[in-house]
Amino acid sequence: MEMNPPKRLCTGEEQEMSPVEVVGRMFSLKEETSIIMPVHNASCWLDECLQAILQQDFTGSMELSVFDDASTDDSRKVVESWRARLEGKGIMMVVSGHNSAQPKGVGYAKNKAISQSRGQYLCFQDADDIMLPQRVRLQYEASAHHQNSLIGCRVQRVPEGSTERYTRWINTLSQNQLNTQAYTSHGPTVVMPTWFCSRKWYLKVGPFDEGGKGVPEDLLFFYQSLRHGGGLFRVDQCLLIYCYHEKAATHSITEETIWKLRVDYLQERVLSQWESFTIWNAGKQGRKLYRCLSPTIQKKVKAFCDVDKNKVQKGFYTYEESEERPKPKIPILHYKNASAPFIICVKLLLTSVFCVRTTL
């Protein structure tokens, strides 16, 4: 591996820092904030993204850490073309990557970009998004007051009108709902492209899962942060232009993968603590939830409840796929006759949500 210290540039086939170099950098933290940017075939978005970084109004020390995950376009060349402008404004750069036949995934690239950086705070930036000038400053201030939290912000979605319901959900959740809606199918309530956190918190929670394509590394990290008692906070200003396009990595993650992770987390954090509970929704989504529960948790379901008289008149739901004999039959009650606690499995903005209630 060849190193060029003045430019802090890694070169070579597997252009990564050795463990000794990584530890050395961690013990010489200098910059207050590192912008963490994984890159894979992003050349068509990079100029706008890097121009926005150049225009940040943050007055503290800042660096840009880029890891190129086997790009086959000229992403690396575009990044390097901005070095003089960025470093001329005091934003130091460290750039590395690999030239393997296949990319190793977003989680891997984020971990590598973090390991070669040295900021006390980490600002995550997707190469296809655009940060507004006050982003680093306002999220840095928020993170300084919420050291053990993931800090987010409101977003502007482009093209305008794309994922309208999702964008409204991102921007209108209350501070309390950031926690209570952690089980929604949308994923993290503080969305990954807006994340900002202390390095200390990343080291406690991380690293990101490196399973590669199809693995929701952001949701896994989000749940792990909550397991460690981490907080969630959103700066209630639009600080990011969040781009939607068909090449986005998120499209490789299936709905079923997200569903399974949500149900597993719900069982771990809530249902395992209850002796019994009622599923509010005797329809398709409620039955799907029941079928996806572990056998131990299924036995805790005392009933379904619903407002639909036709569903209530059926009297019970038979779990036909069960290997038990006789097959389990779960009563279906009118909601007025049901007892708490409840898992309310409903559609919110046309997406399924699990809500927890301990009273009717």
C-alpha positions in Angstrom: 0.0 0.0 0.0 1.3 3.4 -0.9 0.4 6.5 1.1 0.6 10.1 0.3 0.3 11.9 3.7 0.0 15.5 2.4 -3.1 14.5 0.5 -4.2 11.8 2.8 -4.9 9.6 -0.2 -4.8 5.8 -0.3 -3.9 4.1 -3.6 -3.6 0.5 -4.8 -5.7 -2.5 -5.5 -7.0 -2.8 -1.9 -6.6 0.8 -0.9 -7.4 0.5 2.8 -5.6 1.5 6.0 -3.8 -1.1 8.2 -5.1 -1.8 11.7 -2.1 0.1 13.1 -2.9 3.1 10.9 -6.5 3.1 11.9 -5.7 2.9 15.6 -3.2 5.7 15.1 -5.8 7.9 13.5 -8.3 7.3 16.3 -5.8 8.4 18.9 -5.1 11.6 16.9 -8.6 12.8 16.4 -8.4 16.3 15.1 -11.4 17.3 13.0 -14.6 18.0 14.9 -16.8 16.5 12.1 -16.1 13.9 9.5 -18.5 13.7 6.5 -18.8 10.0 5.8 -19.5 9.2 2.1 -19.6 5.8 0.5 -19.5 5.9 -3.2 -20.4 3.4 -5.9 -20.9 4.6 -9.5 -22.1 8.0 -8.4 -20.3 10.3 -10.8 -23.5 11.9 -12.2 -24.5 13.1 -8.7 -21.1 14.0 -7.2 -20.6 17.5 -8.5 -23.8 18.7 -6.8 -23.1 16.7 -3.7 -19.5 18.1 -3.3 -20.5 21.6 -4.1 -23.0 21.5 -1.2 -20.3 20.2 1.1 -18.1 23.1 0.0 -20.9 25.6 0.9 -21.4 24.4 4.5 -21.5 27.3 7.0 -20.0 25.2 9.8 -17.1 27.1 11.3 -15.5 24.2 13.1 -12.9 21.8 11.6 -14.3 19.4 9.1 -13.1 16.6 6.8 -14.6 14.5 4.0 -13.9 10.8 4.1 -14.8 8.9 0.9 -14.6 5.2 0.3 -15.1 4.0 -3.3 -16.8 0.6 -3.4 -15.5 -0.8 -6.7 -17.0 2.0 -9.0 -16.7 1.3 -12.7 -17.4 4.9 -13.7 -15.2 7.9 -13.1 -16.5 8.6 -9.5 -12.9 8.6 -8.1 -11.8 11.1 -10.7 -14.7 13.4 -9.9 -14.0 13.2 -6.2 -10.3 14.0 -6.7 -11.2 17.0 -9.0 -12.7 18.7 -5.9 -9.7 18.2 -3.6 -8.2 21.6 -4.2 -11.4 23.5 -3.7 -12.4 21.6 -0.6 -9.0 21.7 1.0 -8.6 25.3 0.0 -11.6 26.0 2.3 -10.1 23.9 5.1 -12.1 20.7 4.4 -9.5 18.0 4.4 -10.0 14.9 2.3 -9.2 11.2 2.7 -10.1 9.0 -0.2 -9.7 5.2 -0.5 -11.4 2.3 -2.1 -11.0 -1.1 -3.8 -11.1 -2.4 -7.3 -12.6 -5.8 -6.8 -14.9 -7.3 -9.4 -18.0 -6.7 -7.3 -18.9 -4.0 -4.7 -18.9 -5.1 -1.1 -21.9 -3.2 -0.1 -23.0 0.0 1.6 -22.3 -1.2 5.2 -18.8 -2.2 4.3 -18.1 1.1 2.6 -19.5 3.1 5.5 -17.3 1.2 8.0 -14.2 1.8 5.8 -14.9 5.5 5.4 -15.4 5.8 9.2 -12.2 3.8 10.0 -10.1 6.1 7.9 -11.6 9.3 9.3 -10.8 11.1 12.5 -13.7 13.4 13.4 -15.3 13.4 16.8 -18.7 13.5 15.1 -19.9 11.7 12.0 -22.2 13.2 9.3 -23.5 10.5 7.0 -23.9 11.7 3.4 -25.1 9.7 0.4 -23.3 10.6 -2.8 -26.6 11.2 -4.6 -28.1 13.6 -2.0 -27.4 17.3 -1.4 -26.9 18.8 2.0 -28.2 22.4 2.6 -25.6 24.9 3.9 -26.6 24.8 7.6 -26.8 21.0 7.9 -23.4 20.2 9.6 -23.7 23.2 11.9 -27.2 22.5 13.2 -26.7 18.8 13.5 -23.4 19.2 15.2 -25.0 21.5 17.8 -27.8 19.0 18.3 -25.4 16.1 18.6 -23.3 17.9 21.2 -26.5 18.0 23.4 -27.5 14.4 22.5 -24.3 12.5 22.6 -25.9 9.0 22.7 -28.4 9.7 19.9 -28.9 9.4 16.2 -29.6 12.9 14.9 -31.8 13.4 11.8 -33.5 16.3 10.0 -36.4 17.0 7.7 -35.9 16.5 4.0 -37.0 17.7 0.6 -37.6 14.8 -1.7 -36.8 15.1 -5.4 -38.2 14.7 -7.9 -41.1 16.6 -6.3 -44.0 14.3 -5.4 -42.0 11.1 -5.4 -42.7 8.9 -2.4 -45.1 11.6 -1.1 -46.5 9.6 1.8 -43.1 8.5 2.9 -41.7 12.0 2.8 -44.6 13.3 4.8 -44.0 10.6 7.4 -40.3 11.5 7.7 -41.0 15.2 8.2 -44.1 15.1 10.5 -43.3 12.5 13.1 -43.3 14.1 16.6 -40.3 13.6 18.9 -42.3 11.0 20.8 -43.3 9.2 17.6 -39.6 8.8 16.6 -39.6 6.1 19.3 -43.2 4.8 19.3 -43.2 4.2 15.5 -40.0 2.2 15.4 -41.9 -0.8 14.1 -43.3 0.8 10.9 -42.5 -0.7 7.5 -40.9 2.6 6.5 -37.8 1.6 8.4 -35.8 3.9 10.8 -37.9 6.8 12.0 -34.8 8.9 11.7 -33.9 8.1 8.1 -30.3 7.0 7.4 -29.4 9.7 4.8 -29.9 12.3 7.5 -27.9 10.6 10.3 -25.4 12.5 12.4 -23.9 11.1 15.6 -20.8 11.1 17.8 -18.0 8.7 16.9 -18.2 7.5 20.5 -21.8 6.3 19.9 -20.9 4.6 16.6 -18.2 2.7 18.3 -20.6 1.5 21.0 -23.3 0.5 18.6 -21.5 -0.5 15.4 -20.1 -1.4 13.0 -22.6 -1.6 10.2 -23.6 -5.0 9.0 -21.5 -5.9 5.9 -23.8 -8.5 4.4 -23.9 -6.5 1.2 -26.7 -6.2 -1.4 -30.2 -6.8 0.0 -29.2 -6.2 3.7 -30.8 -3.2 5.4 -27.7 -2.1 7.3 -29.4 1.1 8.4 -32.3 -0.7 10.0 -30.0 -3.2 11.8 -27.9 -0.4 13.2 -31.0 1.6 14.2 -32.4 -1.3 16.2 -29.0 -2.0 17.7 -28.7 1.7 18.8 -32.1 1.4 20.5 -31.0 -1.8 22.2 -28.1 0.1 23.7 -30.5 2.7 25.1 -29.7 5.3 22.4 -31.9 8.3 21.8 -33.5 9.7 18.6 -33.6 13.4 17.8 -34.6 15.3 14.7 -33.6 18.9 13.8 -36.9 20.2 12.6 -35.5 22.1 9.6 -35.1 20.8 6.1 -31.3 20.2 5.9 -31.1 17.6 3.0 -32.3 17.2 -0.5 -33.1 13.5 -0.6 -33.0 12.1 -4.1 -35.2 9.3 -5.4 -34.1 7.3 -8.4 -34.3 3.7 -9.5 -30.6 3.0 -9.0 -30.8 3.6 -5.2 -29.4 0.8 -3.1 -32.6 0.7 -1.0 -34.4 -0.9 -4.0 -32.4 -4.1 -3.5 -34.1 -4.7 -0.1 -37.3 -6.7 -0.1 -40.4 -5.9 1.9 -40.3 -9.3 3.4 -36.8 -8.7 4.7 -38.0 -5.5 6.4 -41.1 -7.3 7.7 -39.1 -10.1 9.3 -36.7 -7.7 11.1 -39.6 -5.6 12.4 -41.5 -8.6 13.8 -38.3 -10.0 15.4 -37.6 -6.7 17.0 -41.2 -6.4 18.2 -41.0 -9.9 19.8 -37.7 -9.1 21.4 -38.5 -5.7 22.9 -42.2 -6.0 23.6 -44.0 -9.3 23.2 -41.4 -11.3 25.2 -42.2 -9.2 28.2 -46.0 -9.8 28.1 -47.9 -12.8 29.5 -50.6 -12.4 26.9 -52.0 -9.9 24.4 -54.6 -9.1 21.8 -54.0 -8.5 18.1 -56.2 -5.6 17.0 -57.0 -6.5 13.4 -58.6 -9.8 12.4 -57.9 -9.1 8.7 -55.0 -9.9 6.4 -52.3 -7.9 8.2 -53.2 -9.2 11.7 -53.2 -12.8 10.6 -49.9 -12.3 8.8 -48.4 -10.9 12.0 -49.7 -13.9 14.0 -48.3 -16.4 11.5 -44.8 -14.7 11.7 -44.6 -14.9 15.4 -42.5 -17.6 17.1 -44.4 -20.6 18.5 -43.8 -19.3 22.0 -45.2 -15.9 21.3 -48.1 -17.3 19.3 -49.3 -19.0 22.5 -49.5 -15.6 24.1 -52.2 -14.4 21.7 -55.5 -14.6 23.6 -57.6 -13.1 20.8 -58.0 -11.0 17.7 -60.3 -8.0 17.8 -61.9 -5.9 15.2 -64.6 -3.4 14.4 -65.8 -5.3 11.3 -68.9 -7.3 12.3 -68.4 -9.8 9.4 -65.0 -10.7 10.8 -66.3 -10.9 14.4 -69.1 -13.2 13.3 -66.6 -15.8 12.1 -65.9 -16.4 15.8 -62.3 -17.6 15.5 -59.3 -17.8 13.2 -57.8 -21.2 12.5 -54.1 -21.4 12.0 -54.2 -23.9 9.1 -50.4 -23.9 8.6 -49.8 -25.1 12.1 -48.3 -28.6 12.7 -50.1 -28.8 16.0 -53.1 -31.1 16.4 -55.7 -29.9 16.9 -54.9 -26.8 15.0 -54.9 -23.5 17.1 -58.1 -21.6 17.0 -57.9 -18.0 18.2 -61.1 -16.1 19.1 -62.1 -13.0 17.2 -63.8 -10.5 19.4 -65.5 -7.2 19.0 -63.1 -4.6 20.2 -65.4 -3.5 23.0 -65.1 -7.0 24.4 -61.3 -7.3 24.0 -58.8 -6.8 26.8 -55.4 -5.1 26.9 -52.6 -5.1 26.1 -53.0 -4.7 22.4 -50.8 -4.9 19.3 -52.6 -2.7 16.8 -51.7 -3.8 13.3 -53.2 -1.2 11.0 -52.6 0.8 7.8 -51.0 4.2 8.3 -50.5 6.2 5.2 -51.1 3.0 3.3 -48.4 1.1 5.0 -48.6 -1.4 7.9 -47.8 -0.2 11.4 -47.5 -2.0 14.7 -48.7 0.1 17.6 -48.4 -0.9 21.3 -51.2 -0.1 23.7 -51.6 -1.3 27.3 -55.1 0.1 27.7 -58.2 0.3 25.5 
